[in-house]
């Protein structure tokens, strides 16, 4: 595919002058002044245009890419949870079983019925684990389609589109750095055999492929996820849970960067951070659930921000994250910097059609 072209300077200025005519309305003086300033700019603009052309030659892919990443995303210092990460809801499984019920269920006609409420059951469920395993397996199916080059090439009427962003989802992690974050992905993370699992803010690494590179069957995966749930439940009862480091990923980026630097200097924490970076994607298990089922506001609060403890039990820096509440309600959250949201949306549609086709129109 051709590289992103640099528009001719006079063409760019001409389009700008055309675009402001409707905004200026009948302000002839303002239009005249803008045209004078544009003419003055063109006297020095050629030198600036040449600097841009020279800069483009130093960039591996595009003159815009580095600036876009850093200025649009990575230098933004506010919370990813609130300002940048996007969130998607999945329809509930009509065959769900063993569901927890709210002690005070909202009834139709209640002023908060459509808003809903988040409850914390304090427990996990078998159905929650089984549904998560399905999502994990179908997501790995999609990754293998990408790796094998079996996805149809995206096209417009003008021709084929670059498919590079599809390779930026898996094994991709945002790293907090003072002033401007980094994106970390390399060949080893793209070929990783693990995912990160989070429950009660405790972080686990789970092999989804065996040592020979074969996918682990559903039963083995469910058994390991269930063992994690059992371990977390026992540790919570004994008061032996580790501090909730995950909540740091939800905060101001410079504060998270300062904490990250300290964690990196401690061997055990350094190993955990590396394991997260090396994983393909993250999966969070929550003990919360929303009532009534399908109440979108409560569902969003529950999935994106962990409704009863905002910012907990998520790794907001991971490009791909799934969340499953106590009743198996599923959500997806993405760190926006590596790729446009439309790219993972195609994957999400694939997974949803595979897991619950009856809910896809």
DRENDO-1510 file (C-alpha; in Angstrom, 1 decimal, always signed):
<recs>
REC; n; res; u; v; w
REC; 1; UNK; +0.0; +0.0; +0.0 .
REC; 2; UNK; +1.2; +3.6; -0.7 .
REC; 3; UNK; +2.4; +5.7; +2.2 .
REC; 4; UNK; +0.1; +8.4; +3.6 .
REC; 5; UNK; +0.7; +11.4; +1.3 .
REC; 6; UNK; +1.5; +14.9; +2.4 .
REC; 7; UNK; -1.2; +17.2; +0.9 .
REC; 8; UNK; +0.2; +20.1; -1.2 .
REC; 9; UNK; +0.4; +23.2; +0.9 .
REC; 10; UNK; -1.7; +25.5; -1.3 .
REC; 11; UNK; -4.4; +22.8; -1.6 .
REC; 12; UNK; -4.6; +22.6; +2.2 .
REC; 13; UNK; -4.7; +26.4; +2.6 .
REC; 14; UNK; -7.3; +26.7; -0.1 .
REC; 15; UNK; -9.6; +24.1; +1.5 .
REC; 16; UNK; -9.2; +25.9; +4.8 .
REC; 17; UNK; -10.3; +29.1; +3.3 .
REC; 18; UNK; -13.3; +27.4; +1.7 .
REC; 19; UNK; -14.3; +25.8; +5.0 .
REC; 20; UNK; -14.5; +29.0; +6.9 .
REC; 21; UNK; -16.9; +30.8; +4.5 .
REC; 22; UNK; -20.1; +29.2; +6.1 .
REC; 23; UNK; -18.7; +29.9; +9.6 .
REC; 24; UNK; -18.0; +33.6; +8.8 .
REC; 25; UNK; -21.5; +34.1; +7.4 .
REC; 26; UNK; -21.6; +37.7; +6.0 .
REC; 27; UNK; -18.6; +39.0; +8.0 .
REC; 28; UNK; -16.7; +40.3; +5.0 .
REC; 29; UNK; -14.0; +41.9; +7.1 .
REC; 30; UNK; -13.2; +38.7; +8.9 .
REC; 31; UNK; -13.0; +36.8; +5.7 .
REC; 32; UNK; -10.7; +39.4; +4.2 .
REC; 33; UNK; -8.4; +39.3; +7.3 .
REC; 34; UNK; -8.2; +35.5; +7.2 .
REC; 35; UNK; -7.3; +35.6; +3.5 .
REC; 36; UNK; -4.5; +38.1; +4.2 .
REC; 37; UNK; -3.2; +35.9; +7.0 .
REC; 38; UNK; -3.3; +32.9; +4.8 .
REC; 39; UNK; -1.3; +34.8; +2.1 .
REC; 40; UNK; +1.3; +35.8; +4.7 .
REC; 41; UNK; +1.6; +32.2; +5.9 .
REC; 42; UNK; +2.3; +30.9; +2.4 .
REC; 43; UNK; +5.4; +33.1; +2.2 .
REC; 44; UNK; +7.0; +31.0; +4.9 .
REC; 45; UNK; +4.9; +27.9; +4.5 .
REC; 46; UNK; +7.0; +26.3; +1.8 .
REC; 47; UNK; +9.9; +26.1; +4.2 .
REC; 48; UNK; +7.7; +24.4; +6.8 .
REC; 49; UNK; +6.3; +22.1; +4.1 .
REC; 50; UNK; +9.8; +21.0; +3.2 .
REC; 51; UNK; +10.6; +20.3; +6.8 .
REC; 52; UNK; +7.5; +18.1; +6.9 .
REC; 53; UNK; +8.6; +16.3; +3.7 .
REC; 54; UNK; +12.1; +15.7; +5.2 .
REC; 55; UNK; +10.6; +14.5; +8.5 .
REC; 56; UNK; +8.4; +12.0; +6.6 .
REC; 57; UNK; +11.4; +10.3; +5.2 .
REC; 58; UNK; +12.7; +9.5; +8.7 .
REC; 59; UNK; +9.5; +7.8; +9.8 .
REC; 60; UNK; +9.0; +4.0; +9.3 .
REC; 61; UNK; +5.3; +4.2; +8.3 .
REC; 62; UNK; +3.7; +7.6; +8.2 .
REC; 63; UNK; +4.5; +11.3; +8.9 .
REC; 64; UNK; +1.4; +11.4; +11.1 .
REC; 65; UNK; +1.6; +8.2; +13.1 .
REC; 66; UNK; +4.0; +9.3; +15.9 .
REC; 67; UNK; +2.4; +12.6; +16.4 .
REC; 68; UNK; -1.1; +11.0; +16.4 .
REC; 69; UNK; -0.1; +8.4; +19.1 .
REC; 70; UNK; +1.6; +10.9; +21.3 .
REC; 71; UNK; -0.6; +14.0; +21.0 .
REC; 72; UNK; -4.0; +12.3; +20.7 .
REC; 73; UNK; -3.4; +9.6; +23.3 .
REC; 74; UNK; -0.1; +8.9; +25.0 .
REC; 75; UNK; +0.6; +12.4; +26.3 .
REC; 76; UNK; -2.9; +12.8; +27.8 .
REC; 77; UNK; -2.5; +12.6; +31.5 .
REC; 78; UNK; -6.0; +12.1; +32.8 .
REC; 79; UNK; -7.6; +8.8; +33.8 .
REC; 80; UNK; -8.1; +6.3; +31.0 .
REC; 81; UNK; -11.1; +4.9; +32.8 .
REC; 82; UNK; -13.0; +8.2; +32.4 .
REC; 83; UNK; -11.4; +9.9; +29.4 .
REC; 84; UNK; -10.1; +7.4; +26.8 .
REC; 85; UNK; -11.0; +3.7; +27.2 .
REC; 86; UNK; -14.1; +2.6; +25.4 .
REC; 87; UNK; -16.7; +0.1; +26.6 .
REC; 88; UNK; -19.0; -2.4; +24.9 .
REC; 89; UNK; -21.9; -4.5; +26.4 .
REC; 90; UNK; -22.8; -8.0; +25.4 .
REC; 91; UNK; -26.4; -9.3; +25.6 .
REC; 92; UNK; -27.0; -11.7; +28.4 .
REC; 93; UNK; -27.1; -15.4; +27.7 .
REC; 94; UNK; -30.8; -16.5; +27.8 .
REC; 95; UNK; -29.6; -19.9; +29.1 .
REC; 96; UNK; -27.8; -18.4; +32.1 .
REC; 97; UNK; -28.3; -20.4; +35.4 .
REC; 98; UNK; -27.6; -20.1; +39.1 .
REC; 99; UNK; -28.2; -16.3; +39.0 .
REC; 100; UNK; -27.9; -14.1; +42.1 .
REC; 101; UNK; -30.9; -11.9; +42.9 .
REC; 102; UNK; -31.0; -8.4; +44.3 .
REC; 103; UNK; -32.3; -8.4; +47.9 .
REC; 104; UNK; -34.5; -5.4; +46.9 .
REC; 105; UNK; -35.4; -5.8; +43.2 .
REC; 106; UNK; -36.4; -2.7; +41.3 .
REC; 107; UNK; -39.8; -3.1; +39.8 .
REC; 108; UNK; -41.1; -1.6; +36.5 .
REC; 109; UNK; -42.4; +1.9; +37.3 .
REC; 110; UNK; -39.7; +2.6; +39.8 .
REC; 111; UNK; -38.0; +5.9; +38.9 .
REC; 112; UNK; -34.6; +4.1; +38.8 .
REC; 113; UNK; -35.8; +1.0; +37.0 .
REC; 114; UNK; -34.1; +1.8; +33.7 .
REC; 115; UNK; -31.0; +3.1; +35.4 .
REC; 116; UNK; -30.6; +0.1; +37.6 .
REC; 117; UNK; -28.4; -0.6; +40.6 .
REC; 118; UNK; -25.2; -2.5; +41.1 .
REC; 119; UNK; -25.0; -5.1; +43.9 .
REC; 120; UNK; -22.1; -7.1; +45.3 .
REC; 121; UNK; -22.8; -10.7; +46.0 .
REC; 122; UNK; -19.4; -11.4; +47.4 .
REC; 123; UNK; -19.1; -14.6; +45.4 .
REC; 124; UNK; -18.4; -16.0; +42.0 .
REC; 125; UNK; -20.4; -18.6; +40.0 .
REC; 126; UNK; -19.9; -21.6; +37.8 .
REC; 127; UNK; -21.8; -20.0; +34.9 .
REC; 128; UNK; -19.6; -17.0; +35.1 .
REC; 129; UNK; -16.5; -19.1; +34.6 .
REC; 130; UNK; -18.0; -21.2; +31.8 .
REC; 131; UNK; -19.1; -18.1; +29.8 .
REC; 132; UNK; -15.7; -16.5; +30.2 .
REC; 133; UNK; -14.0; -19.7; +28.9 .
REC; 134; UNK; -16.2; -19.5; +25.8 .
REC; 135; UNK; -15.3; -15.8; +25.2 .
REC; 136; UNK; -11.6; -16.6; +25.6 .
REC; 137; UNK; -11.7; -19.5; +23.1 .
REC; 138; UNK; -13.6; -17.5; +20.5 .
REC; 139; UNK; -11.2; -14.5; +20.9 .
REC; 140; UNK; -8.3; -16.9; +20.4 .
REC; 141; UNK; -10.1; -18.2; +17.2 .
REC; 142; UNK; -10.1; -14.6; +15.9 .
REC; 143; UNK; -6.5; -14.0; +16.8 .
REC; 144; UNK; -5.5; -17.1; +14.8 .
REC; 145; UNK; -7.5; -15.8; +11.8 .
REC; 146; UNK; -5.4; -12.7; +12.0 .
REC; 147; UNK; -2.1; -14.6; +12.5 .
REC; 148; UNK; -2.8; -16.9; +9.6 .
REC; 149; UNK; -3.9; -14.1; +7.2 .
REC; 150; UNK; -7.3; -15.6; +6.8 .
REC; 151; UNK; -9.3; -12.4; +7.5 .
REC; 152; UNK; -10.7; -10.8; +4.4 .
REC; 153; UNK; -8.9; -7.6; +3.4 .
REC; 154; UNK; -10.9; -4.4; +4.3 .
REC; 155; UNK; -11.8; -2.4; +1.2 .
REC; 156; UNK; -13.4; +0.7; +0.2 .
REC; 157; UNK; -14.5; +1.8; -3.3 .
REC; 158; UNK; -11.0; +3.3; -3.7 .
REC; 159; UNK; -9.3; +0.0; -3.0 .
REC; 160; UNK; -7.8; -2.1; -0.2 .
REC; 161; UNK; -7.1; -0.7; +3.3 .
REC; 162; UNK; -4.1; -1.4; +5.5 .
REC; 163; UNK; -4.7; -4.2; +7.9 .
REC; 164; UNK; -1.8; -3.3; +10.3 .
REC; 165; UNK; -4.1; -2.3; +13.1 .
REC; 166; UNK; -5.5; -5.8; +13.5 .
REC; 167; UNK; -2.1; -6.9; +14.6 .
REC; 168; UNK; -2.0; -4.2; +17.3 .
REC; 169; UNK; -4.7; -5.7; +19.6 .
REC; 170; UNK; -3.1; -8.8; +21.1 .
REC; 171; UNK; +0.0; -8.6; +23.3 .
REC; 172; UNK; -0.3; -4.8; +23.4 .
REC; 173; UNK; +0.0; -2.9; +26.6 .
REC; 174; UNK; +0.2; +0.8; +27.5 .
REC; 175; UNK; +3.2; +1.6; +29.8 .
REC; 176; UNK; +2.9; +4.7; +32.0 .
REC; 177; UNK; +5.7; +7.1; +31.7 .
REC; 178; UNK; +6.1; +10.6; +33.1 .
REC; 179; UNK; +4.8; +13.1; +30.6 .
REC; 180; UNK; +4.1; +10.7; +27.8 .
REC; 181; UNK; +3.3; +7.0; +27.9 .
REC; 182; UNK; +4.6; +4.2; +25.7 .
REC; 183; UNK; +3.0; +1.3; +23.8 .
REC; 184; UNK; +4.7; -2.0; +24.3 .
REC; 185; UNK; +4.3; -4.9; +21.8 .
REC; 186; UNK; +6.9; -7.1; +20.2 .
REC; 187; UNK; +7.1; -10.4; +18.4 .
REC; 188; UNK; +7.2; -12.3; +21.7 .
REC; 189; UNK; +4.1; -10.7; +23.1 .
REC; 190; UNK; +2.2; -11.2; +19.9 .
REC; 191; UNK; +3.1; -14.9; +20.0 .
REC; 192; UNK; +2.3; -15.2; +23.8 .
REC; 193; UNK; +0.6; -18.3; +25.1 .
REC; 194; UNK; -0.9; -16.6; +28.2 .
REC; 195; UNK; -3.7; -14.3; +29.3 .
REC; 196; UNK; -4.0; -12.2; +32.4 .
REC; 197; UNK; -6.8; -13.0; +34.8 .
REC; 198; UNK; -7.9; -10.6; +37.5 .
REC; 199; UNK; -10.2; -11.4; +40.4 .
REC; 200; UNK; -10.5; -9.4; +43.7 .
REC; 201; UNK; -7.6; -7.2; +42.3 .
REC; 202; UNK; -5.4; -10.3; +42.4 .
REC; 203; UNK; -3.4; -10.9; +39.2 .
REC; 204; UNK; -2.9; -14.4; +37.7 .
REC; 205; UNK; -1.2; -15.6; +34.5 .
REC; 206; UNK; -3.1; -18.4; +32.7 .
REC; 207; UNK; -1.7; -20.5; +29.8 .
REC; 208; UNK; -4.2; -20.8; +27.0 .
REC; 209; UNK; -1.7; -22.8; +24.8 .
REC; 210; UNK; +0.4; -25.7; +26.0 .
REC; 211; UNK; +4.2; -25.9; +25.6 .
REC; 212; UNK; +3.7; -27.3; +22.0 .
REC; 213; UNK; +1.6; -24.4; +21.0 .
REC; 214; UNK; -1.7; -26.3; +21.0 .
REC; 215; UNK; -4.8; -24.6; +22.4 .
REC; 216; UNK; -5.9; -25.9; +25.8 .
REC; 217; UNK; -9.4; -27.5; +25.6 .
REC; 218; UNK; -12.4; -26.0; +27.3 .
REC; 219; UNK; -12.4; -28.3; +30.2 .
REC; 220; UNK; -8.8; -27.6; +31.2 .
REC; 221; UNK; -9.3; -23.8; +30.8 .
REC; 222; UNK; -12.5; -23.9; +32.9 .
REC; 223; UNK; -10.7; -25.9; +35.6 .
REC; 224; UNK; -7.9; -23.4; +35.8 .
REC; 225; UNK; -10.2; -20.5; +36.0 .
REC; 226; UNK; -12.2; -22.2; +38.7 .
REC; 227; UNK; -9.0; -22.9; +40.6 .
REC; 228; UNK; -8.2; -19.1; +40.5 .
REC; 229; UNK; -11.7; -18.3; +41.8 .
REC; 230; UNK; -11.3; -20.8; +44.6 .
REC; 231; UNK; -7.8; -19.5; +45.5 .
REC; 232; UNK; -9.1; -15.9; +45.6 .
REC; 233; UNK; -12.1; -16.8; +47.7 .
REC; 234; UNK; -9.8; -18.7; +50.3 .
REC; 235; UNK; -7.3; -15.8; +50.4 .
REC; 236; UNK; -10.0; -13.3; +51.0 .
REC; 237; UNK; -11.5; -15.3; +53.8 .
REC; 238; UNK; -8.0; -15.6; +55.4 .
REC; 239; UNK; -7.3; -11.8; +54.9 .
REC; 240; UNK; -4.3; -12.7; +52.7 .
REC; 241; UNK; -5.2; -10.7; +49.5 .
REC; 242; UNK; -2.4; -8.6; +48.0 .
REC; 243; UNK; -2.8; -4.8; +47.8 .
REC; 244; UNK; -5.0; -3.6; +44.9 .
REC; 245; UNK; -2.3; -2.5; +42.5 .
REC; 246; UNK; -4.8; -2.6; +39.7 .
REC; 247; UNK; -6.5; +0.5; +40.8 .
REC; 248; UNK; -3.4; +2.5; +40.0 .
REC; 249; UNK; -4.1; +2.0; +36.3 .
REC; 250; UNK; -7.3; +3.9; +36.7 .
REC; 251; UNK; -5.7; +7.1; +38.0 .
REC; 252; UNK; -3.8; +10.1; +36.8 .
REC; 253; UNK; -1.1; +8.9; +34.4 .
REC; 254; UNK; +1.9; +10.7; +36.1 .
REC; 255; UNK; +0.9; +9.4; +39.5 .
REC; 256; UNK; +0.6; +5.9; +38.0 .
REC; 257; UNK; +4.0; +6.4; +36.3 .
REC; 258; UNK; +5.7; +7.3; +39.6 .
REC; 259; UNK; +4.2; +4.2; +41.2 .
REC; 260; UNK; +5.1; +2.1; +38.2 .
REC; 261; UNK; +8.8; +3.1; +38.5 .
REC; 262; UNK; +8.8; +1.9; +42.1 .
REC; 263; UNK; +7.1; -1.4; +41.3 .
REC; 264; UNK; +9.6; -2.0; +38.4 .
REC; 265; UNK; +12.5; -1.9; +40.9 .
REC; 266; UNK; +11.0; -4.7; +43.1 .
REC; 267; UNK; +11.8; -8.1; +41.6 .
REC; 268; UNK; +8.4; -9.8; +42.3 .
REC; 269; UNK; +6.4; -6.8; +41.1 .
REC; 270; UNK; +8.7; -6.4; +38.1 .
REC; 271; UNK; +7.9; -10.1; +37.1 .
REC; 272; UNK; +4.2; -9.5; +37.5 .
REC; 273; UNK; +4.3; -6.3; +35.3 .
REC; 274; UNK; +6.2; -8.2; +32.7 .
REC; 275; UNK; +3.7; -11.1; +32.8 .
REC; 276; UNK; +0.9; -8.7; +32.2 .
REC; 277; UNK; +2.7; -7.0; +29.3 .
REC; 278; UNK; +3.5; -10.4; +27.8 .
REC; 279; UNK; -0.1; -11.6; +27.9 .
REC; 280; UNK; -2.4; -11.6; +24.9 .
REC; 281; UNK; -5.3; -9.9; +26.8 .
REC; 282; UNK; -7.0; -9.5; +30.2 .
REC; 283; UNK; -10.1; -11.1; +31.8 .
REC; 284; UNK; -11.7; -9.8; +35.0 .
REC; 285; UNK; -14.1; -11.7; +37.2 .
REC; 286; UNK; -16.3; -9.6; +39.4 .
REC; 287; UNK; -18.6; -10.5; +42.3 .
REC; 288; UNK; -21.0; -7.7; +41.4 .
REC; 289; UNK; -24.1; -7.8; +39.3 .
REC; 290; UNK; -26.7; -5.3; +38.1 .
REC; 291; UNK; -30.4; -5.2; +38.7 .
REC; 292; UNK; -32.6; -5.3; +36.7 .
REC; 293; UNK; -30.8; -7.3; +34.1 .
REC; 294; UNK; -30.1; -5.3; +31.0 .
REC; 295; UNK; -30.2; -1.9; +32.8 .
REC; 296; UNK; -27.6; -0.2; +30.6 .
REC; 297; UNK; -26.4; +2.5; +33.1 .
REC; 298; UNK; -25.8; +0.0; +35.9 .
REC; 299; UNK; -24.3; -2.4; +33.4 .
REC; 300; UNK; -21.8; +0.2; +32.2 .
REC; 301; UNK; -20.9; +1.2; +35.7 .
REC; 302; UNK; -20.4; -2.4; +36.6 .
REC; 303; UNK; -18.4; -3.4; +33.6 .
REC; 304; UNK; -16.2; -0.4; +32.9 .
REC; 305; UNK; -15.6; +0.9; +36.4 .
REC; 306; UNK; -16.5; -2.0; +38.7 .
REC; 307; UNK; -19.7; -0.6; +40.1 .
REC; 308; UNK; -19.1; -0.9; +43.9 .
REC; 309; UNK; -15.4; -0.1; +43.9 .
REC; 310; UNK; -14.7; +2.2; +41.0 .
REC; 311; UNK; -11.3; +1.6; +39.3 .
REC; 312; UNK; -10.7; -1.8; +40.9 .
REC; 313; UNK; -10.2; -5.2; +39.3 .
REC; 314; UNK; -9.2; -3.9; +35.9 .
REC; 315; UNK; -5.9; -3.3; +34.1 .
REC; 316; UNK; -6.9; -0.2; +32.1 .
REC; 317; UNK; -3.6; -0.3; +30.2 .
REC; 318; UNK; -4.3; -3.5; +28.4 .
REC; 319; UNK; -5.6; -3.1; +24.8 .
REC; 320; UNK; -8.1; -5.9; +25.1 .
REC; 321; UNK; -10.0; -6.7; +28.3 .
REC; 322; UNK; -13.1; -8.7; +29.0 .
REC; 323; UNK; -15.2; -8.5; +32.2 .
REC; 324; UNK; -17.7; -11.0; +33.6 .
REC; 325; UNK; -19.9; -10.3; +36.5 .
REC; 326; UNK; -21.2; -12.8; +39.1 .
REC; 327; UNK; -24.2; -13.6; +36.8 .
REC; 328; UNK; -22.1; -14.0; +33.7 .
REC; 329; UNK; -23.0; -10.7; +32.2 .
REC; 330; UNK; -20.1; -9.8; +29.9 .
REC; 331; UNK; -18.5; -6.5; +28.8 .
REC; 332; UNK; -15.5; -5.5; +26.8 .
REC; 333; UNK; -13.1; -2.5; +27.3 .
REC; 334; UNK; -10.3; -1.4; +25.1 .
REC; 335; UNK; -7.3; +0.9; +25.6 .
REC; 336; UNK; -7.8; +3.2; +22.6 .
REC; 337; UNK; -4.3; +4.2; +21.6 .
REC; 338; UNK; -3.1; +1.2; +19.5 .
REC; 339; UNK; -6.0; +1.0; +17.1 .
REC; 340; UNK; -9.3; +2.6; +16.1 .
REC; 341; UNK; -12.3; +1.2; +18.1 .
REC; 342; UNK; -13.8; -0.1; +14.8 .
REC; 343; UNK; -11.0; -2.8; +14.6 .
REC; 344; UNK; -11.8; -4.6; +17.9 .
REC; 345; UNK; -15.5; -4.0; +17.2 .
REC; 346; UNK; -15.2; -6.4; +14.2 .
REC; 347; UNK; -13.6; -9.0; +16.6 .
REC; 348; UNK; -16.3; -8.4; +19.2 .
REC; 349; UNK; -19.0; -9.0; +16.6 .
REC; 350; UNK; -17.3; -12.2; +15.6 .
REC; 351; UNK; -17.1; -13.4; +19.3 .
REC; 352; UNK; -20.7; -12.4; +20.0 .
REC; 353; UNK; -22.0; -14.3; +16.9 .
REC; 354; UNK; -20.1; -17.3; +18.0 .
REC; 355; UNK; -21.0; -17.2; +21.7 .
REC; 356; UNK; -24.6; -16.0; +21.6 .
REC; 357; UNK; -25.8; -16.0; +17.9 .
REC; 358; UNK; -29.5; -15.7; +19.0 .
REC; 359; UNK; -28.8; -12.2; +20.3 .
REC; 360; UNK; -27.2; -10.9; +17.0 .
REC; 361; UNK; -29.5; -9.3; +14.5 .
</recs>
